[in-house]
């Protein structure tokens, strides 16, 4: 993850751009990992950084932050956030909590708990705004390789696996040339104010085809934004138009191929919520209808697990 | 794994080459997965195939084998082998049990249990012979990217992670041009006769450099062999000279760079055994000495986990 330079340099840029705000302040790093964001915060002038991580990596974070001379500033706490008591409220929360398709195995719930428990009123959260987007893509070759493969496996019929494969969104890098429609935002999240309940949602969307083509899948990604004092946020995108990140994009194959012409409207809904039985899994349902004659309608259910 | 055609086609070839032996016989498939090997066995003429797998995939194997008309021949058993009782002894055991570096997370122990519990005397095991090999490689660029990276991470010292990274063998495809020495077998296993105790071993080895170069790592891989009635085994290799398989090769970085000239001897030992605390992990220790003047000596400890 450290090798994802888009991610790490965006955080560094955002933290250093806010060095006035960090100077002599108290910072909480939620899911600190190796402590890289905590060290950026310490370098930006923080008086104290609490770096919380429940996993074994916290042992390394302690060694690393001390080896780099931050032993007096950064306090690594190896525990679940819900068990942690801090001796003071914090001025700033930093966290790299985003999962695939933003919400899959994300730590946003924990960040919201940290906000409600530890952040001073008016405190800063980095990042503070994220937006989920979708578009539709042409993907005949890859869909055939990923899904069509199961129709004839060394001469055998594996179509039950094909059905399972269709329900699994695919995290992969998609070529911008595959995108057949304009993109559209489906969910904007302001981390300063969002509540946990808002994270399961149903949204309506409209897409317009930019050319005559076939559509084999919908595509999802997110953008991420950090506030700065000059009002011009630090941003990065995980979309197909942007530089590679380890989040790549998320591909949702439809069962049917959709035929579209330039300017044609496609509309529908998308619902996203944790699975009832296993809340770590994400249930995603996409419904679409093509407008005009030869109307195509389909509802496709997915599960990220 | 099904998409690994070297693997799957070798099994198919080996089973079909033994169709005389399979005809009207009873077969046990250990760790059957989706049931592909069981279906090859049924097509080769087996009277009965017991397909054992303890994981959820067994549910799919049942659907798949029935969908392909083998419901009467293949009996899928979703359980641990140790809990399984069969109504008869079997003539043939087939299994794809091999892990990375052959022995990491391998199912060979289970195959040996199956052999001792269910195989008729003189019964057939596919595959029946595997050999572990090693060589030494030049790998300056990639070692720098994988290991050197930790020396300066966005300006911070991560050398404690470098030490951890060095201890983790890397599963990756290595270009044949990187290989600096002849290869040498370090362990031959005959599955007809091997005992579990033989699977932890220490071996001596000798390598000879084929050119003047630097060595940054040792490389491990295995070959696999299936008996056939004509005496000419079906084989495949996972070495750097062979076609891609999902096993790739395994890279063991040394701490020091070794300088060698053409014809120079390098000798040492390698020990491989399950970790005492977590037997799923594999402890590997490589000791080497260069012969001649400017002798270089090092012992490097690895853990696959």
Boltz contact constraints between the chains, C-beta under 6 A:
constraints:
  - contact:
      token1: [A, 2]
      token2: [B, 153]
      max_distance: 6.0
  - contact:
      token1: [A, 39]
      token2: [B, 156]
      max_distance: 6.0
  - contact:
      token1: [A, 60]
      token2: [B, 160]
      max_distance: 6.0
  - contact:
      token1: [A, 63]
      token2: [B, 160]
      max_distance: 6.0
  - contact:
      token1: [A, 64]
      token2: [B, 158]
      max_distance: 6.0
  - contact:
      token1: [A, 67]
      token2: [B, 157]
      max_distance: 6.0
  - contact:
      token1: [A, 68]
      token2: [B, 156]
      max_distance: 6.0
  - contact:
      token1: [A, 68]
      token2: [B, 157]
      max_distance: 6.0
  - contact:
      token1: [A, 153]
      token2: [B, 2]
      max_distance: 6.0
  - contact:
      token1: [A, 156]
      token2: [B, 39]
      max_distance: 6.0
  - contact:
      token1: [A, 156]
      token2: [B, 68]
      max_distance: 6.0
  - contact:
      token1: [A, 157]
      token2: [B, 67]
      max_distance: 6.0
  - contact:
      token1: [A, 157]
      token2: [B, 68]
      max_distance: 6.0
  - contact:
      token1: [A, 158]
      token2: [B, 64]
      max_distance: 6.0
  - contact:
      token1: [A, 160]
      token2: [B, 60]
      max_distance: 6.0
  - contact:
      token1: [A, 160]
      token2: [B, 63]
      max_distance: 6.0
